[in-house]
Amino acid sequence: MPALSPQEATSRLANLPAWQIEDGELTRTFSFKDFPAALAFVNRVGAQAEEAGHHPDIDIRYNRVRLSLVTHDEGGLTAKDFDLAAAADKLA
């Protein structure tokens, strides 16, 4: 899957208002009521990522989870990143 142009990525970002592009990665921080809720979200995202064969970088800090997505093999953002971001929004 080829990397998206900066214009394509910006266009797709409009559909994910809580996400942003930072240093070439699609990122979002989610907040939950406590650590168990944050961990449960990470597990749901992990299962979705495994099914998609596309794995985010995950940083969990008590009740906050930061996801970072980029398709390393393509050297940038691809449709896979935006698809997984949309899935994570639904899982939250």
N, CA and C atoms as an extended XYZ file, in Angstrom:
276
Properties=species:S:1:pos:R:3:atomname:S:1:resname:S:1:resid:I:1 pbc="F F F"
N         0.846       -1.167        0.000 N   MET     1
C         0.000        0.000        0.000 CA  MET     1
C         0.899        1.239        0.000 C   MET     1
N         0.784        2.087       -0.992 N   PRO     2
C         1.678        3.242       -1.097 CA  PRO     2
C         1.376        4.324       -0.057 C   PRO     2
N         2.423        5.065        0.284 N   ALA     3
C         2.256        6.187        1.212 CA  ALA     3
C         1.386        7.254        0.565 C   ALA     3
N         0.611        7.922        1.404 N   LEU     4
C        -0.241        9.007        0.935 CA  LEU     4
C         0.578       10.281        0.767 C   LEU     4
N         0.170       11.111       -0.151 N   SER     5
C         0.805       12.417       -0.278 CA  SER     5
C         0.387       13.262        0.927 C   SER     5
N         1.128       14.318        1.236 N   PRO     6
C         0.722       15.181        2.353 CA  PRO     6
C        -0.702       15.720        2.175 C   PRO     6
N        -1.094       16.019        0.958 N   GLN     7
C        -2.439       16.524        0.703 CA  GLN     7
C        -3.494       15.447        0.974 C   GLN     7
N        -3.215       14.207        0.559 N   GLU     8
C        -4.148       13.106        0.816 CA  GLU     8
C        -4.285       12.854        2.316 C   GLU     8
N        -3.161       12.886        3.025 N   ALA     9
C        -3.190       12.664        4.476 CA  ALA     9
C        -3.996       13.756        5.171 C   ALA     9
N        -3.796       14.998        4.781 N   THR    10
C        -4.534       16.104        5.371 CA  THR    10
C        -6.024       15.972        5.087 C   THR    10
N        -6.353       15.542        3.888 N   SER    11
C        -7.756       15.347        3.524 CA  SER    11
C        -8.394       14.261        4.389 C   SER    11
N        -7.695       13.153        4.582 N   ARG    12
C        -8.227       12.061        5.408 CA  ARG    12
C        -8.308       12.459        6.875 C   ARG    12
N        -7.404       13.305        7.311 N   LEU    13
C        -7.393       13.750        8.708 CA  LEU    13
C        -8.683       14.507        9.053 C   LEU    13
N        -9.295       15.131        8.078 N   ALA    14
C       -10.541       15.863        8.312 CA  ALA    14
C       -11.645       14.950        8.846 C   ALA    14
N       -11.561       13.657        8.545 N   ASN    15
C       -12.551       12.683        9.026 CA  ASN    15
C       -12.239       12.164       10.427 C   ASN    15
N       -11.095       12.554       10.967 N   LEU    16
C       -10.656       12.099       12.299 CA  LEU    16
C       -10.277       13.323       13.132 C   LEU    16
N       -11.252       14.127       13.553 N   PRO    17
C       -10.947       15.415       14.178 CA  PRO    17
C       -10.138       15.351       15.471 C   PRO    17
N       -10.163       14.240       16.178 N   ALA    18
C        -9.405       14.135       17.433 CA  ALA    18
C        -7.941       13.745       17.201 C   ALA    18
N        -7.592       13.407       15.972 N   TRP    19
C        -6.239       12.969       15.638 CA  TRP    19
C        -5.446       14.133       15.059 C   TRP    19
N        -4.128       13.986       15.097 N   GLN    20
C        -3.257       14.973       14.460 CA  GLN    20
C        -2.062       14.269       13.840 C   GLN    20
N        -1.409       14.960       12.961 N   ILE    21
C        -0.179       14.436       12.362 CA  ILE    21
C         0.979       15.159       13.031 C   ILE    21
N         1.836       14.375       13.685 N   GLU    22
C         3.023       14.892       14.378 CA  GLU    22
C         4.248       14.156       13.874 C   GLU    22
N         5.195       14.873       13.349 N   ASP    23
C         6.444       14.262       12.865 CA  ASP    23
C         6.175       13.089       11.933 C   ASP    23
N         5.188       13.240       11.058 N   GLY    24
C         4.900       12.212       10.070 CA  GLY    24
C         4.107       11.030       10.579 C   GLY    24
N         3.621       11.098       11.825 N   GLU    25
C         2.823       10.017       12.404 CA  GLU    25
C         1.441       10.526       12.752 C   GLU    25
N         0.463        9.659       12.645 N   LEU    26
C        -0.902        9.961       13.027 CA  LEU    26
C        -1.027        9.639       14.509 C   LEU    26
N        -1.399       10.625       15.341 N   THR    27
C        -1.394       10.427       16.790 CA  THR    27
C        -2.690       10.898       17.447 C   THR    27
N        -2.983       10.259       18.561 N   ARG    28
C        -4.087       10.698       19.412 CA  ARG    28
C        -3.849       10.168       20.818 C   ARG    28
N        -4.231       10.970       21.803 N   THR    29
C        -4.212       10.533       23.191 CA  THR    29
C        -5.652       10.384       23.666 C   THR    29
N        -5.956        9.216       24.204 N   PHE    30
C        -7.270        8.892       24.742 CA  PHE    30
C        -7.184        8.944       26.264 C   PHE    30
N        -8.249        9.407       26.909 N   SER    31
C        -8.310        9.429       28.379 CA  SER    31
C        -9.461        8.544       28.841 C   SER    31
N        -9.209        7.818       29.929 N   PHE    32
C       -10.195        6.898       30.489 CA  PHE    32
C       -10.347        7.168       31.968 C   PHE    32
N       -11.329        6.529       32.603 N   LYS    33
C       -11.596        6.807       34.015 CA  LYS    33
C       -10.501        6.296       34.940 C   LYS    33
N        -9.804        5.218       34.520 N   ASP    34
C        -8.773        4.654       35.380 CA  ASP    34
C        -7.871        3.717       34.561 C   ASP    34
N        -6.890        3.138       35.242 N   PHE    35
C        -5.934        2.262       34.561 CA  PHE    35
C        -6.595        1.018       33.963 C   PHE    35
N        -7.482        0.319       34.688 N   PRO    36
C        -8.109       -0.857       34.069 CA  PRO    36
C        -8.866       -0.523       32.778 C   PRO    36
N        -9.528        0.621       32.737 N   ALA    37
C       -10.254        1.007       31.517 CA  ALA    37
C        -9.276        1.307       30.384 C   ALA    37
N        -8.171        1.955       30.705 N   ALA    38
C        -7.154        2.240       29.693 CA  ALA    38
C        -6.544        0.944       29.168 C   ALA    38
N        -6.270        0.027       30.068 N   LEU    39
C        -5.687       -1.256       29.680 CA  LEU    39
C        -6.654       -2.074       28.822 C   LEU    39
N        -7.934       -2.034       29.159 N   ALA    40
C        -8.936       -2.747       28.364 CA  ALA    40
C        -8.976       -2.185       26.942 C   ALA    40
N        -8.870       -0.865       26.815 N   PHE    41
C        -8.819       -0.235       25.490 CA  PHE    41
C        -7.591       -0.708       24.718 C   PHE    41
N        -6.446       -0.728       25.377 N   VAL    42
C        -5.220       -1.193       24.720 CA  VAL    42
C        -5.401       -2.621       24.208 C   VAL    42
N        -6.032       -3.465       24.992 N   ASN    43
C        -6.264       -4.840       24.564 CA  ASN    43
C        -7.193       -4.905       23.350 C   ASN    43
N        -8.230       -4.071       23.335 N   ARG    44
C        -9.138       -4.041       22.181 CA  ARG    44
C        -8.407       -3.550       20.934 C   ARG    44
N        -7.623       -2.500       21.086 N   VAL    45
C        -6.845       -1.985       19.951 CA  VAL    45
C        -5.840       -3.036       19.495 C   VAL    45
N        -5.214       -3.709       20.433 N   GLY    46
C        -4.247       -4.745       20.087 CA  GLY    46
C        -4.867       -5.861       19.271 C   GLY    46
N        -6.057       -6.288       19.643 N   ALA    47
C        -6.752       -7.338       18.888 CA  ALA    47
C        -7.093       -6.853       17.484 C   ALA    47
N        -7.558       -5.611       17.370 N   GLN    48
C        -7.888       -5.043       16.057 CA  GLN    48
C        -6.628       -4.905       15.204 C   GLN    48
N        -5.548       -4.462       15.815 N   ALA    49
C        -4.289       -4.286       15.095 CA  ALA    49
C        -3.757       -5.630       14.595 C   ALA    49
N        -3.860       -6.643       15.419 N   GLU    50
C        -3.395       -7.973       15.030 CA  GLU    50
C        -4.218       -8.486       13.853 C   GLU    50
N        -5.517       -8.284       13.910 N   GLU    51
C        -6.386       -8.709       12.818 CA  GLU    51
C        -6.043       -7.981       11.520 C   GLU    51
N        -5.711       -6.698       11.631 N   ALA    52
C        -5.380       -5.897       10.457 CA  ALA    52
C        -3.938       -6.111        9.991 C   ALA    52
N        -3.113       -6.723       10.835 N   GLY    53
C        -1.697       -6.885       10.495 CA  GLY    53
C        -0.973       -5.553       10.456 C   GLY    53
N        -1.421       -4.630       11.295 N   HIS    54
C        -0.852       -3.275       11.322 CA  HIS    54
C        -0.841       -2.811       12.775 C   HIS    54
N         0.332       -2.548       13.314 N   HIS    55
C         0.480       -2.364       14.751 CA  HIS    55
C         0.934       -0.953       15.112 C   HIS    55
N         0.184       -0.284       15.990 N   PRO    56
C         0.550        1.070       16.411 CA  PRO    56
C         1.607        1.041       17.502 C   PRO    56
N         2.255        2.180       17.683 N   ASP    57
C         3.054        2.381       18.881 CA  ASP    57
C         2.067        2.803       19.957 C   ASP    57
N         2.175        2.206       21.132 N   ILE    58
C         1.237        2.463       22.219 CA  ILE    58
C         2.011        2.892       23.458 C   ILE    58
N         1.585        4.020       24.040 N   ASP    59
C         2.153        4.511       25.288 CA  ASP    59
C         0.996        4.639       26.276 C   ASP    59
N         1.063        3.872       27.367 N   ILE    60
C         0.002        3.919       28.371 CA  ILE    60
C         0.569        4.508       29.657 C   ILE    60
N        -0.154        5.501       30.194 N   ARG    61
C         0.250        6.172       31.425 CA  ARG    61
C        -0.991        6.339       32.294 C   ARG    61
N        -1.136        5.450       33.223 N   TYR    62
C        -2.288        5.366       34.120 CA  TYR    62
C        -3.597        5.352       33.327 C   TYR    62
N        -4.271        6.495       33.177 N   ASN    63
C        -5.561        6.487       32.487 CA  ASN    63
C        -5.498        7.092       31.085 C   ASN    63
N        -4.304        7.306       30.597 N   ARG    64
C        -4.131        7.901       29.261 CA  ARG    64
C        -3.384        6.938       28.351 C   ARG    64
N        -3.849        6.855       27.117 N   VAL    65
C        -3.233        5.988       26.118 CA  VAL    65
C        -2.959        6.829       24.877 C   VAL    65
N        -1.712        6.846       24.455 N   ARG    66
C        -1.340        7.562       23.231 CA  ARG    66
C        -1.032        6.536       22.150 C   ARG    66
N        -1.721        6.666       21.026 N   LEU    67
C        -1.456        5.813       19.865 CA  LEU    67
C        -0.728        6.633       18.814 C   LEU    67
N         0.258        6.018       18.185 N   SER    68
C         0.978        6.626       17.067 CA  SER    68
C         0.973        5.620       15.936 C   SER    68
N         0.566        6.085       14.762 N   LEU    69
C         0.454        5.215       13.597 CA  LEU    69
C         1.284        5.755       12.442 C   LEU    69
N         2.005        4.854       11.811 N   VAL    70
C         2.734        5.144       10.576 CA  VAL    70
C         3.054        3.799        9.946 C   VAL    70
N         3.075        3.761        8.639 N   THR    71
C         3.410        2.517        7.945 CA  THR    71
C         4.893        2.572        7.610 C   THR    71
N         5.705        1.993        8.489 N   HIS    72
C         7.157        2.065        8.342 CA  HIS    72
C         7.626        1.499        7.010 C   HIS    72
N         7.025        0.400        6.567 N   ASP    73
C         7.444       -0.239        5.309 CA  ASP    73
C         7.282        0.684        4.109 C   ASP    73
N         6.325        1.618        4.195 N   GLU    74
C         6.071        2.533        3.077 CA  GLU    74
C         6.700        3.906        3.309 C   GLU    74
N         7.268        4.092        4.483 N   GLY    75
C         7.943        5.355        4.765 CA  GLY    75
C         7.010        6.532        4.974 C   GLY    75
N         5.800        6.259        5.442 N   GLY    76
C         4.863        7.354        5.685 CA  GLY    76
C         3.494        6.837        6.033 C   GLY    76
N         2.537        7.730        6.000 N   LEU    77
C         1.151        7.381        6.318 CA  LEU    77
C         0.478        6.732        5.118 C   LEU    77
N        -0.317        5.701        5.400 N   THR    78
C        -1.086        5.025        4.360 CA  THR    78
C        -2.535        4.919        4.821 C   THR    78
N        -3.363        4.397        3.947 N   ALA    79
C        -4.769        4.177        4.303 CA  ALA    79
C        -4.886        3.267        5.521 C   ALA    79
N        -3.938        2.339        5.709 N   LYS    80
C        -3.962        1.446        6.874 CA  LYS    80
C        -3.961        2.240        8.181 C   LYS    80
N        -3.170        3.302        8.212 N   ASP    81
C        -3.072        4.110        9.427 CA  ASP    81
C        -4.402        4.789        9.740 C   ASP    81
N        -5.025        5.343        8.718 N   PHE    82
C        -6.291        6.028        8.920 CA  PHE    82
C        -7.412        5.044        9.250 C   PHE    82
N        -7.364        3.864        8.662 N   ASP    83
C        -8.361        2.834        8.974 CA  ASP    83
C        -8.247        2.382       10.429 C   ASP    83
N        -7.020        2.174       10.894 N   LEU    84
C        -6.840        1.741       12.281 CA  LEU    84
C        -7.198        2.866       13.246 C   LEU    84
N        -6.915        4.104       12.881 N   ALA    85
C        -7.295        5.243       13.728 CA  ALA    85
C        -8.813        5.305       13.877 C   ALA    85
N        -9.536        5.122       12.781 N   ALA    86
C       -11.002        5.136       12.833 CA  ALA    86
C       -11.511        3.987       13.692 C   ALA    86
N       -10.891        2.828       13.575 N   ALA    87
C       -11.281        1.676       14.388 CA  ALA    87
C       -11.028        1.956       15.865 C   ALA    87
N        -9.902        2.583       16.193 N   ALA    88
C        -9.587        2.899       17.583 CA  ALA    88
C       -10.618        3.873       18.159 C   ALA    88
N       -11.046        4.833       17.361 N   ASP    89
C       -12.086        5.756       17.829 CA  ASP    89
C       -13.341        4.998       18.207 C   ASP    89
N       -13.729        4.022       17.407 N   LYS    90
C       -14.926        3.237       17.700 CA  LYS    90
C       -14.731        2.362       18.933 C   LYS    90
N       -13.512        1.867       19.143 N   LEU    91
C       -13.222        1.004       20.286 CA  LEU    91
C       -13.150        1.766       21.603 C   LEU    91
N       -12.920        3.060       21.515 N   ALA    92
C       -12.809        3.885       22.731 CA  ALA    92
C       -14.186        4.062       23.339 C   ALA    92
